[in-house]
């Protein structure tokens, strides 16, 4: 069945609500409105306002309440309406949610999912096109995952809700309306990266919103006689370095792409780990194709700011020149 990512997430959340009465959805306008992107459309009507909860406008309160509910045995799924709105909740996420299991020597678990539409490409105003993933991936105690297609959206939201650890679930908003085939749940854990296209000349690593661009770049490179392997990380923390390492071991070249700014970004972590693990097999430096080191620009300039196929192919040319 071919459905959009929005519908795949909606189906996954519906099934989670059906399967476990302790699952709750919380967020601004997620009930009667169905969320800004309609991910929760129809769920309040089906399950009631005590399980699909329209919260006040206050992200710290949403996450703080979810922590309290999780302590009482519930499994809250919070929606942060836009990526740039998550920062008021960062204190609750980093100081409390991420640390309580470790602080209690494993006695306390907090099965809280925080859904965040992230990234740019939809022509939004300021604070609506952020890439905050590195803040959470750097924080011990959080799992940080991101889907790139409807099948993964469906599988991974179910896995996130079932997980006993807190999960930051990043949804690439510019691909919400992309359609793809969705079948029954697949068994692959969301902590496992996936090789989407095999290749021999270079490894191109992407996640979330940049995965389609990576595949398009690999297709364009093939027309020039270059074979590019594309990896969708799917999980930033934990990181499936084994899949990455095996690929780079074969190709000898690695490129990493993400929308977030270059400096201190997630690509830097990957570059360091690849350099450490596969130094003797590298034919060229690990290259990063990212957003620029500026705040996200006005919407009329975002196509120039966001990395895309041309910049990926330029980096590939640079890598192959060694």
Secondary structure as a PSIPRED ss2 file (coil, helix, strand):
# PSIPRED VFORMAT (PSIPRED V4.0)

   1 X C   1.000  0.000  0.000
   2 X E   0.000  0.000  1.000
   3 X E   0.000  0.000  1.000
   4 X E   0.000  0.000  1.000
   5 X H   0.000  1.000  0.000
   6 X H   0.000  1.000  0.000
   7 X H   0.000  1.000  0.000
   8 X H   0.000  1.000  0.000
   9 X H   0.000  1.000  0.000
  10 X H   0.000  1.000  0.000
  11 X H   0.000  1.000  0.000
  12 X H   0.000  1.000  0.000
  13 X H   0.000  1.000  0.000
  14 X H   0.000  1.000  0.000
  15 X H   0.000  1.000  0.000
  16 X H   0.000  1.000  0.000
  17 X H   0.000  1.000  0.000
  18 X H   0.000  1.000  0.000
  19 X H   0.000  1.000  0.000
  20 X C   1.000  0.000  0.000
  21 X C   1.000  0.000  0.000
  22 X C   1.000  0.000  0.000
  23 X E   0.000  0.000  1.000
  24 X E   0.000  0.000  1.000
  25 X E   0.000  0.000  1.000
  26 X E   0.000  0.000  1.000
  27 X E   0.000  0.000  1.000
  28 X C   1.000  0.000  0.000
  29 X C   1.000  0.000  0.000
  30 X C   1.000  0.000  0.000
  31 X C   1.000  0.000  0.000
  32 X C   1.000  0.000  0.000
  33 X C   1.000  0.000  0.000
  34 X C   1.000  0.000  0.000
  35 X C   1.000  0.000  0.000
  36 X C   1.000  0.000  0.000
  37 X C   1.000  0.000  0.000
  38 X C   1.000  0.000  0.000
  39 X C   1.000  0.000  0.000
  40 X C   1.000  0.000  0.000
  41 X C   1.000  0.000  0.000
  42 X C   1.000  0.000  0.000
  43 X H   0.000  1.000  0.000
  44 X H   0.000  1.000  0.000
  45 X H   0.000  1.000  0.000
  46 X H   0.000  1.000  0.000
  47 X H   0.000  1.000  0.000
  48 X C   1.000  0.000  0.000
  49 X C   1.000  0.000  0.000
  50 X C   1.000  0.000  0.000
  51 X C   1.000  0.000  0.000
  52 X E   0.000  0.000  1.000
  53 X E   0.000  0.000  1.000
  54 X E   0.000  0.000  1.000
  55 X C   1.000  0.000  0.000
  56 X C   1.000  0.000  0.000
  57 X C   1.000  0.000  0.000
  58 X C   1.000  0.000  0.000
  59 X H   0.000  1.000  0.000
  60 X H   0.000  1.000  0.000
  61 X H   0.000  1.000  0.000
  62 X H   0.000  1.000  0.000
  63 X H   0.000  1.000  0.000
  64 X H   0.000  1.000  0.000
  65 X H   0.000  1.000  0.000
  66 X H   0.000  1.000  0.000
  67 X H   0.000  1.000  0.000
  68 X H   0.000  1.000  0.000
  69 X H   0.000  1.000  0.000
  70 X H   0.000  1.000  0.000
  71 X H   0.000  1.000  0.000
  72 X C   1.000  0.000  0.000
  73 X C   1.000  0.000  0.000
  74 X C   1.000  0.000  0.000
  75 X E   0.000  0.000  1.000
  76 X E   0.000  0.000  1.000
  77 X E   0.000  0.000  1.000
  78 X E   0.000  0.000  1.000
  79 X E   0.000  0.000  1.000
  80 X E   0.000  0.000  1.000
  81 X C   1.000  0.000  0.000
  82 X C   1.000  0.000  0.000
  83 X H   0.000  1.000  0.000
  84 X H   0.000  1.000  0.000
  85 X H   0.000  1.000  0.000
  86 X H   0.000  1.000  0.000
  87 X H   0.000  1.000  0.000
  88 X H   0.000  1.000  0.000
  89 X H   0.000  1.000  0.000
  90 X H   0.000  1.000  0.000
  91 X H   0.000  1.000  0.000
  92 X H   0.000  1.000  0.000
  93 X H   0.000  1.000  0.000
  94 X H   0.000  1.000  0.000
  95 X H   0.000  1.000  0.000
  96 X H   0.000  1.000  0.000
  97 X H   0.000  1.000  0.000
  98 X C   1.000  0.000  0.000
  99 X C   1.000  0.000  0.000
 100 X H   0.000  1.000  0.000
 101 X H   0.000  1.000  0.000
 102 X H   0.000  1.000  0.000
 103 X H   0.000  1.000  0.000
 104 X C   1.000  0.000  0.000
 105 X C   1.000  0.000  0.000
 106 X C   1.000  0.000  0.000
 107 X C   1.000  0.000  0.000
 108 X C   1.000  0.000  0.000
 109 X C   1.000  0.000  0.000
 110 X C   1.000  0.000  0.000
 111 X C   1.000  0.000  0.000
 112 X C   1.000  0.000  0.000
 113 X E   0.000  0.000  1.000
 114 X E   0.000  0.000  1.000
 115 X E   0.000  0.000  1.000
 116 X E   0.000  0.000  1.000
 117 X E   0.000  0.000  1.000
 118 X E   0.000  0.000  1.000
 119 X C   1.000  0.000  0.000
 120 X C   1.000  0.000  0.000
 121 X C   1.000  0.000  0.000
 122 X C   1.000  0.000  0.000
 123 X C   1.000  0.000  0.000
 124 X C   1.000  0.000  0.000
 125 X C   1.000  0.000  0.000
 126 X C   1.000  0.000  0.000
 127 X C   1.000  0.000  0.000
 128 X C   1.000  0.000  0.000
 129 X C   1.000  0.000  0.000
 130 X C   1.000  0.000  0.000
 131 X C   1.000  0.000  0.000
 132 X C   1.000  0.000  0.000
 133 X H   0.000  1.000  0.000
 134 X H   0.000  1.000  0.000
 135 X H   0.000  1.000  0.000
 136 X H   0.000  1.000  0.000
 137 X H   0.000  1.000  0.000
 138 X C   1.000  0.000  0.000
 139 X C   1.000  0.000  0.000
 140 X C   1.000  0.000  0.000
 141 X C   1.000  0.000  0.000
 142 X C   1.000  0.000  0.000
 143 X E   0.000  0.000  1.000
 144 X E   0.000  0.000  1.000
 145 X E   0.000  0.000  1.000
 146 X E   0.000  0.000  1.000
 147 X E   0.000  0.000  1.000
 148 X C   1.000  0.000  0.000
 149 X C   1.000  0.000  0.000
 150 X H   0.000  1.000  0.000
 151 X H   0.000  1.000  0.000
 152 X H   0.000  1.000  0.000
 153 X H   0.000  1.000  0.000
 154 X H   0.000  1.000  0.000
 155 X H   0.000  1.000  0.000
 156 X H   0.000  1.000  0.000
 157 X H   0.000  1.000  0.000
 158 X H   0.000  1.000  0.000
 159 X H   0.000  1.000  0.000
 160 X H   0.000  1.000  0.000
 161 X H   0.000  1.000  0.000
 162 X H   0.000  1.000  0.000
 163 X C   1.000  0.000  0.000
 164 X C   1.000  0.000  0.000
 165 X C   1.000  0.000  0.000
 166 X C   1.000  0.000  0.000
 167 X E   0.000  0.000  1.000
 168 X E   0.000  0.000  1.000
 169 X E   0.000  0.000  1.000
 170 X E   0.000  0.000  1.000
 171 X E   0.000  0.000  1.000
 172 X E   0.000  0.000  1.000
 173 X H   0.000  1.000  0.000
 174 X H   0.000  1.000  0.000
 175 X H   0.000  1.000  0.000
 176 X C   1.000  0.000  0.000
 177 X C   1.000  0.000  0.000
 178 X C   1.000  0.000  0.000
 179 X E   0.000  0.000  1.000
 180 X E   0.000  0.000  1.000
 181 X E   0.000  0.000  1.000
 182 X C   1.000  0.000  0.000
 183 X C   1.000  0.000  0.000
 184 X C   1.000  0.000  0.000
 185 X C   1.000  0.000  0.000
 186 X C   1.000  0.000  0.000
 187 X C   1.000  0.000  0.000
 188 X C   1.000  0.000  0.000
 189 X C   1.000  0.000  0.000
 190 X C   1.000  0.000  0.000
 191 X C   1.000  0.000  0.000
 192 X C   1.000  0.000  0.000
 193 X C   1.000  0.000  0.000
 194 X E   0.000  0.000  1.000
 195 X E   0.000  0.000  1.000
 196 X E   0.000  0.000  1.000
 197 X E   0.000  0.000  1.000
 198 X C   1.000  0.000  0.000
 199 X C   1.000  0.000  0.000
 200 X C   1.000  0.000  0.000
 201 X C   1.000  0.000  0.000
 202 X E   0.000  0.000  1.000
 203 X E   0.000  0.000  1.000
 204 X E   0.000  0.000  1.000
 205 X E   0.000  0.000  1.000
 206 X E   0.000  0.000  1.000
 207 X C   1.000  0.000  0.000
 208 X H   0.000  1.000  0.000
 209 X H   0.000  1.000  0.000
 210 X H   0.000  1.000  0.000
 211 X H   0.000  1.000  0.000
 212 X H   0.000  1.000  0.000
 213 X H   0.000  1.000  0.000
 214 X H   0.000  1.000  0.000
 215 X H   0.000  1.000  0.000
 216 X H   0.000  1.000  0.000
 217 X H   0.000  1.000  0.000
 218 X H   0.000  1.000  0.000
 219 X H   0.000  1.000  0.000
 220 X H   0.000  1.000  0.000
 221 X H   0.000  1.000  0.000
 222 X H   0.000  1.000  0.000
 223 X H   0.000  1.000  0.000
 224 X C   1.000  0.000  0.000
 225 X C   1.000  0.000  0.000
 226 X C   1.000  0.000  0.000
 227 X C   1.000  0.000  0.000
 228 X E   0.000  0.000  1.000
 229 X E   0.000  0.000  1.000
 230 X E   0.000  0.000  1.000
 231 X E   0.000  0.000  1.000
 232 X E   0.000  0.000  1.000
 233 X C   1.000  0.000  0.000
 234 X C   1.000  0.000  0.000
 235 X E   0.000  0.000  1.000
 236 X E   0.000  0.000  1.000
 237 X E   0.000  0.000  1.000
 238 X C   1.000  0.000  0.000
 239 X C   1.000  0.000  0.000
 240 X C   1.000  0.000  0.000
 241 X H   0.000  1.000  0.000
 242 X H   0.000  1.000  0.000
 243 X H   0.000  1.000  0.000
 244 X H   0.000  1.000  0.000
 245 X H   0.000  1.000  0.000
 246 X H   0.000  1.000  0.000
 247 X H   0.000  1.000  0.000
 248 X H   0.000  1.000  0.000
 249 X H   0.000  1.000  0.000
 250 X H   0.000  1.000  0.000
 251 X H   0.000  1.000  0.000
 252 X C   1.000  0.000  0.000
 253 X C   1.000  0.000  0.000
 254 X E   0.000  0.000  1.000
 255 X E   0.000  0.000  1.000
 256 X E   0.000  0.000  1.000
 257 X E   0.000  0.000  1.000
 258 X E   0.000  0.000  1.000
 259 X E   0.000  0.000  1.000
 260 X E   0.000  0.000  1.000
 261 X E   0.000  0.000  1.000
 262 X C   1.000  0.000  0.000
 263 X C   1.000  0.000  0.000
 264 X C   1.000  0.000  0.000
 265 X C   1.000  0.000  0.000
 266 X H   0.000  1.000  0.000
 267 X H   0.000  1.000  0.000
 268 X H   0.000  1.000  0.000
 269 X H   0.000  1.000  0.000
 270 X H   0.000  1.000  0.000
 271 X H   0.000  1.000  0.000
 272 X H   0.000  1.000  0.000
 273 X H   0.000  1.000  0.000
 274 X H   0.000  1.000  0.000
 275 X H   0.000  1.000  0.000
 276 X H   0.000  1.000  0.000
 277 X H   0.000  1.000  0.000
 278 X H   0.000  1.000  0.000
 279 X H   0.000  1.000  0.000
 280 X H   0.000  1.000  0.000
 281 X H   0.000  1.000  0.000
 282 X C   1.000  0.000  0.000
 283 X C   1.000  0.000  0.000
 284 X C   1.000  0.000  0.000
 285 X C   1.000  0.000  0.000
 286 X C   1.000  0.000  0.000
 287 X E   0.000  0.000  1.000
 288 X E   0.000  0.000  1.000
 289 X E   0.000  0.000  1.000
 290 X E   0.000  0.000  1.000
 291 X E   0.000  0.000  1.000
 292 X C   1.000  0.000  0.000
 293 X C   1.000  0.000  0.000
 294 X C   1.000  0.000  0.000
 295 X C   1.000  0.000  0.000
 296 X C   1.000  0.000  0.000
 297 X C   1.000  0.000  0.000
 298 X C   1.000  0.000  0.000
 299 X H   0.000  1.000  0.000
 300 X H   0.000  1.000  0.000
 301 X H   0.000  1.000  0.000
 302 X H   0.000  1.000  0.000
 303 X H   0.000  1.000  0.000
 304 X H   0.000  1.000  0.000
 305 X H   0.000  1.000  0.000
 306 X C   1.000  0.000  0.000
 307 X C   1.000  0.000  0.000
 308 X C   1.000  0.000  0.000
 309 X H   0.000  1.000  0.000
 310 X H   0.000  1.000  0.000
 311 X H   0.000  1.000  0.000
 312 X H   0.000  1.000  0.000
 313 X H   0.000  1.000  0.000
 314 X H   0.000  1.000  0.000
 315 X H   0.000  1.000  0.000
 316 X H   0.000  1.000  0.000
 317 X H   0.000  1.000  0.000
 318 X H   0.000  1.000  0.000
 319 X H   0.000  1.000  0.000
 320 X H   0.000  1.000  0.000
 321 X C   1.000  0.000  0.000
 322 X C   1.000  0.000  0.000
